[in-house]
Amino acid sequence: MPRSPFSIGIAGTAALAAASLLTAAAELQLAALSGGTFTVQDQSEQAYSAPGPTLDAEQLQQFANGRSEFQQRWVVPLAIGGNWGRGPTSNGEVCTDCHAGNGRGRPPEHEDDDPVSMLIRLSLPGEDEHGGPRPHPHYGDQLQEQGVLGKVPPEGRIAVAWREHEVELADGDTMRLRFPDLRLSGLAYGPLGADILISPRVAPPVIGMGLLEAIPEQTLNEIARRQAALGFNGRPNYVWDAENRVMALGRFGWKAGQPTIRQQTAAAFLNDMGVTTRVFNQENCPSVQKACSHSPGVGIPEQTDRPFESLNFYLRALAVPARRNADDARVARGEALFEQAQCAVCHVSEVRTGDYPALPQIAHQVIRPYSDLLLHDMGEGLADGRPDFRAGPRDWRTPPLWGLGLSEKVNGNATLLHDGRARNFSEAILWHGGEAAAAREAFRNMLKQEREALLAFLASL
């Protein structure tokens, strides 16, 4: 299959992108156009890194600028090798620390492994002033593992040990499921307290974010109504929009805790790298952290507007890789089993985008994200105990499945779920509970050939 237009560089890409789109329309089945006209044929390690084929030359340049920002390293003031502004406390120094190849992160594999792309959310029972998670008074809402050498201490250290248990399938096959045992040490500002709520998270892929932002709110509410008629309880999260100062539909994050790409990006800058923006212009320095509060540059937006907008454009304009092997008989059988098991009730295969002034080419597209962007009770096994606006302790947003089969090639790992506990598709399915318990049991009771067909379907996405 031809490589993505972006893999050959910006020069001359506009004409090639248009040709690529015509090729896609001619060669791919409709079901393979995961992102509508924002679909690319790429099965390489760069499959998550292509621009939408319909971008014009000016947009492609802005995409390239945003890509540079995504790969920009941030360093503490006066250090060399990157933009000044990182810290005073942080978890990483560049977006690709967590989103290698624009894909998903991975958890540490053992206690001494560096948790580069796993972070720890913190909160206390109750709500903040906007109804969101209540931050810890000494540590905020995310544990920062890095400080400034000799000046600002890191907040603490994360270690992960894995515990396993065996699950038997109906045909006698067995699988081992793992779950993380978190250990926090070196806490610089005292104990977290007995009532602390802790949630480990790995970074999700960033492909197709503009397409997801373009799905009308009305569409998602209609999906929720259809689900209710089937006995499911999909619900939108409504969260605080910090720029517009209103409650708004949540779309991004594991619990749909962010309403827009801009706010998701600004929150990641602040919480993950300690970089301020116009959206969030105050460092994450709780009052007890005196060295953090007195650091140079605190209170001054460090990421200026123009590169910030280029980065947001890049995230809006990332294309989705085409589905593969859609006409394979085993894949078709797996798709039918996916439907029969009611997996597609929540992993909705097809929706239409609406108006989208931020990137008009995305508007009014039929896309196939395999998500409803709604919250669902996933059972006690996956519960983190930590609410997030309307998301309860057992609730998670249905993650999109597009590009799923290329994840290992792009990221070098195939881990799934919010904390990366699942090492493959089967483990992820077997962790489903709550509203998805019947789908899990349908999978557990399938014959081996049926399970393999369903897994082949997932690998085709």
N, C-alpha and C positions, 0 to 999 in steps of 0.2 A: 504494500500500500504506500502511496506517496507520503512523504514527511510533511509536517506542519509548515505553513509558509514562514513562520517566525524563525524556524531553524536555519534559514539561509540569510537572515539579517533583514534590516529595514529597507535597504535600497531596493527599489523595484518591487516591493512586496505588494503594493496596492493592486497592480494588475494580476499578479500571481494569486492573490487572495480571491479575487473575483473568479478566476479560472478554477480555483480549488472549490469554490462554492458550486459552480456549475457541474464540476465533476462529482461532487458529493450528491447533488440532486439526481444525477444520471445513474450513478453506480450504487448508491445505498438504498436499501429499503427504507420506507418511511419510519419504521420502528427503530432504525439505527440512528436517526437524526435526533440524538438525545437533547441537544441544545437548539433545535430548529436550525436556522441559518447560522447560528453560532456553534456549529458542530465542525470538528476537524477530524481528518483521518490520520491518526498518529498512534502507533503502538509502541513507541520508543520511550526512553527514560524522560523525554521532554513532553510527554503526552498531556501534562497538566499546564504547560507553559505557553500555549499558543494564543495569539489574539483572535478575536472573532473575525472570520473571513471577510465580512462586509465592511470593516473599518476603512475609512479613506486615508490618504497619505498623511494628513495633519493628525488624525486620530492615532495612526500607527506611530507617529513620532511621540505623541503624548504617552502612548502605551510604553514605548521604549524608555521614556523618562521615568515613568512610574516603576518599571521593572528595575531600573538602576536604584531607585529609592528602596525598593523591596530588598535589594541586595546590599544596601548601604550599611556599613559597620558604624556603630556608635561607641564612643569612648568617653571616659570621664574627662572633665576639663583639664587642659594642659597636657594630656596624653597624646601620643601620635598614632596614626594608622586609622583614623576615622573621623566622623563628625563629632564635635564636642556636644555634650548634653546628656550622656548616659548617667543614670543613677540619680541621687546618691545611693539608693538601693535598687536592685534589679534582679532579673532571672536570666537575661541573655543580652546579646549585643547586636543582633541582626535578625530580621524577620525569618530568614532561612534557618536559623538555629532550630526553630520549632517546625517550620513549614518547608522542609527540604523538597525542592522540585515543585513547590506549591501544594504539596500533599500533606499527609497526616504525620503527626509525631509518633513517638514510640515511648513506652515506659522503660525504666531501668530493668535490666534482666536479672540483676543480683544486687546485693546490698552495697557493694562497692562501686557499682556502675553510676556514672554521673547522670542525674535526671535532666538532661539538657532540654528535652521537649515535653517534660511533665511538670506541671505546677500544682500548687495546693491552694485551693480556695478555703477561706476561713470566714466564719461569722458566728454570732451569738444568737440564741433564741430571741424572737421579736423582729421588728422591722425598723428600717431607717425612716427618715422623714418623708420619703416618697413611696413607701410600701415595699422597698426592696430589702435585700439582706442587710442585717445589722452588723457593721464591722467591729472587729475586736479593738478595744481602745488603745492597745499597745502595738498591734501588728497590722491593723487595717483588714482588708478583705483578701489578701494574698500574701503568702509567706515568701519573702525575698531572700534568696540564698547568697546573693552577692552584694558587697558594699564597696567602699573605696579603701584600698589598702592603707593602713595606718591612720585613717581618718574617720571612716564610718563603718561600723561593724556590720556584717551580714546579720539578718534577723534569726537565722537558724539553718539547719541542715535537714535534708530529706533523705531517708533511706527506705528502700522497698524490699521486703522479703515476700516470697510467693508461697501460698498454701494451696494444696490441690485436693480435690475429691473426685471420685469416680462416678460416672453416670452410665447406666446400662440402657441400651437401645432395645426396642421391642424384638429385634431379630437376634439378640444375644451379643452383638458388638458392644464394646465399651469405649468411652472417651473420658479423658481426664480434663476437668475444668479447673482453672486456677483463679485465685483472687488475691489482691494485694494486701499485705500486712504493713501498714505505714508506720515508720518510726521517725519521730522528729527529735532532734537533739541540738545542743548548742544554742538554746533559745536565749537571745541577748537581753530581753526585756522582761524576764520572768515567766512563770508558768502560764500556759494558755487557759487553764481553768477547767473544771470538770464539765462545764456546760458548753465547751467549744464544739462547733460543728465543722467538720473537715471533709473536703471533697477533692480527691485527686482528679486532674484533667490532663488529657493529651490533646495536642492541637489537631483540629479537623482540617480536611482539604479546603482550599479556597477557590476552586474552580466553580464557574457558573454563578457567582454571587450576585452579579447584576441581574441575571435571569430570575433568581429567587426574589430579589428586591422588587422586581417588576410584576410579580403575581399580585393581582388586586386583593385587598383585604376581604372584599365581598366573596371572592372565590374560595378563600380559606374558610370563611364562616359557613358557606354553603357545603363544603366538604364535611365540616363538623356536624351539620344538620343531617347529612346523609348517613354519617357514621352512627349518629344517635339512633336512627331508625333501625340500624343493624345491631344495636346493643353495645356499641363502643362509645367511649367518652373522650374523644379528641377535643381539645380546648385550645384556643389561642392564648398565649401569654400577653398581657398588657403591662408595659414597662415604662420607666421614666425616660423620656426623650430630653436629654440635657440641653440641647441647642434650642429646641422649640418650647421648652418648659411645659410640656403636656404629657399625658399618658398616651402611649402609642403601641401598636401591634409589634410584638417581639418576633424577630425572624432568625437571628443569628446567635450562635453559641449553643452549648449542649442543652441548656434549658430555655432557649429562645429569649435570653436576657438582654439582647441588644436590638434596637429597632431599625437601625440603618447601618450601611457599610461605613459611613463616616464615623459614627459613634463606636462601632466595633473596632475600627482601626485606631481611633484615638485612645480607646480603653487599653488596647494591646500595647500601644506605645507607652502609655503611662505605667501600667501594671507590670509589664514584662521587661521593659527596658528603662523605665524611669525617665522617659522623654515626654515633655509637655507639648501641647498643641493649643490652638485657639479653643478647641472643644473642652479640654481638661488642662487648665493652665497652672494648676497647683500640684507640686510634687506630693507623692504619697509618703508624708512624714508625720505620723502621729505625734502628739505633743510630747510624749515621754522620750522620743528619739531626738535629743537635743543636737547631736552631731549632724544628723540628717537635716534638721530644720535650718541649721546655720551654714549649710554648704553653699558655695558660690553658685549663683544662677537660679536658686530656688524662687519660683514665682514668675519667671520669665519664659514665655513659650519658646521652646528650643527647636521644634520643627516648624518652619515658616509655612505660610499658606500655599505658595505655589508648588513646592515639591509635595506637600501633603495632598493637594488636589490631584497631582499627577499620580500619586500612589493610589488614591481612591479610584481614579479612572482605570488604572491597570487592573484593579480587583473587579471592577464592573465589567471590563472588556475581556477577561479571560474566557476562552472558549471551553467547550466540553468535548472530550474525545467520543468518537462515534462508537456505538455498540457494535460488537463483532459476532459473527456466526449466528445471526438472527434466524437464518434459514436452515440451520442444522436441526435434524430431527430430534436429537436428544435435548438440545436447548429448548426447542418448542415444547417438548414434553415437560421439561422442568418449569417452563413458564406457566403451563396449565396447572401444575401442582402448586406453584406459588399462589395462583389465584384460588385454587380449591382450598388451600390451607388458610385462606383469608389474610395472607401477608399483605396483599395489595390493597386491603381496606385502609391501612395506614401508609404503607409505601406506595402512594398513589402514582400510577405509571404515567399519567398524562394530564397536564394542565395547560392553560393558555395565559400568557402574560397580557398585561393591559398597557395603558399609556405609560411611557417612561421617558420624560424629557431629558434626563441625564445622559441617555444614550439611545436615541430614537430607533436605531436598527434592532434593538432588543424588543421593542414594543410589538404586541399582537403576534407572538410566536407560539406555536404548539411545541411544548417542551416535555421531556420525559425524565423528571428528576427522581422518581420513585420516593417521594416524600410528600407529606401534607403540611409540614412546618408546624404541626400542632403538638401539644403536650399530651402524653399518654402515661398512665400508671403502668410501670414496667415491673412491678412486683418487689418484694422485699430483698430478693437476691441482688438486684442492681441498685437498691436504694442507697443514697448517700446521706439521708437524714437532713438535708440542707435545703430549705425553701428558697425560692428566687422569684419575687413578685407573686404571680398566681401559680407558679410551678411549685408543687408540693414535694415532700421529701422523697417520694418514689417516682416522681414525674421526670420524663425526658422528652425533648423534641425528637420527632422522627428524623433521623439523619438521611440526607439524600444518598442514593446508591449509585448515581451515575459515575462512571469511571472506576467503579469498585474493582473490576477484574484486572486493572492495570496498576493497582496500588503498590504491590510488591516490587514491580519493575521500577516504578517511579521513586519509591521511598526506601527500598531495600528491606521492607518489613510488611507483614500482612496483618498487623494487630488491629483490632476493632474494639468498639465500645468506648465509653467516655474515659476510661482509665487504661485502655489498651490490654485488658485482661484476656480478651479472646485472641487466640493466635491464628484463627482461620474462620471461615464462614460457619462451619458446623458448631464451633464453640460459641460463636456469637448468637446463633439461633437458640442453642440450648440454655443460654442465660436468660432468655426472654421469659417474663412472668407477667403477673397482673393481667391486663387486657390482652396480652399476647400469649398467655399460657396455652390457650387452645391451639394456636398456630405452632407453638413449640411441640406440643404433644402430637400434633399431626405429623410433624417432621420426625419425631422420635419413633413413631409407629410405622413409618414408611419402610418398605423393602429397601435393601441396599441399592438396587438399581434405580429406584425412585429418588432416593436421597442424592445419588450421584448426578441424576438428571437435574434436580433442583440446584445443586451446587454448580453444575455446568452453566445453567441459566444465569446465576449470580456472576459467574466469571465472565460472562459475555457482556455485562453491563459496562 
